[in-house]
Amino acid sequence: MFHHTLRRAIVAAACLALTAVSARAQGITQPKQGQGGSVVKGAAGTEGSTGDKGLQHCDKPMGAMAVVEPQNEILTALMRYKLQSPVGLIRMMIQQSNCFIVVERGAGMRNLMQERQLASGGEMRQGSNLGGGQMVAADFVMTPSVVFSENNAGGIGGAAGGLLGGKFAAVAGGLKFKEAQTSMLVADSRSGVQVAAAEGSTKKADLRLGGLLFGGGGGAGAGGYGNTNEGKIIAAAFMDNYNNVVGVVRGDASLQRNVGTLKQEAAAGGKTKAGAVFSEGDVLSPKINNIKLLAEPSDSAKALATLTKADELVVTGAEKDGYIAVQGASASGWVKIVLVQKR
């Protein structure tokens, strides 16, 4: 019995040696992100970030970025490896880099709009200051994609099987080379033009020996980008993609947008007074009779006309100090935003 056990141990050691040699020969034993985590980890907030080694960083944001969900077939394929959508991972990575401000356009957007509907319906307590005209516009929209491939390790399983046979052939045959091919496409939200694209891939050797030799492990079953080989190499590929996207935008001043720091934009969300949102060309009408059309955006400005609820006004310019520039039937001027509505 002792000799039989010793023989099994020797054969197992031989399997490990063969897989290690093959992995070194292929040169793809990296990235080594075991030890509980992927290359994308840590945290980010208005005061900075932690755990963002390997990311490109910027002194100030170059615009606001919205990250959309991959197509359904990609999400379905990721579920096969017990991986969820990579959007959360990518959004944290973007915020850690400080190269873009991340704006919510995912599942949380439904909740944001629900809060605004409650506010417009009078359900919020007085002074909540929640409504239109407060959201930061997305300058760019990023669409991530991933293709995950898994191939048998060139000949090592078969060779080991011929030498060892039986159960240990299955052990050696468990060595696979894993590759994640990912891409990020970035479009300008105003023009719809794609302004940046990056694709990349990562490889590593997957030594699947623990399950058969030592009774199996539960790490892969837990899922996630920090505790599975699949998740780790996909995270590494996305980091490479994102760094390339940053390089493209940083290298072209025409792509950089005027946006404040994350701290400034977050603070502005609570300070910006909520109000109606009108666009140039919208047709408005007074909510009540005897509204003044003024020469300047000020209560003390000269009145150019007195409007009734039947009058039509066309928005011609921007808002200023609670007024909006409009064109009436007899003159152009300014009216108080709170006193007009869309027709």
Beta strands, then each sheet from edge to edge (+ up, - down):
strand 1: 43-45
strand 2: 48-50
strand 3: 64-67
strand 4: 101-102
strand 5: 140-152
strand 6: 176-188
strand 7: 194-206
strand 8: 283-286
strand 9: 291-294
strand 10: 303-307
strand 11: 313-320
strand 12: 323-327
strand 13: 332-336
strand 14: 340-342
sheet 1: 1+ 2-
sheet 2: 4+ 3+ 5+ 6- 7+
sheet 3: 13+ 12- 11+ 8- 14+
sheet 4: 9+ 10-
end
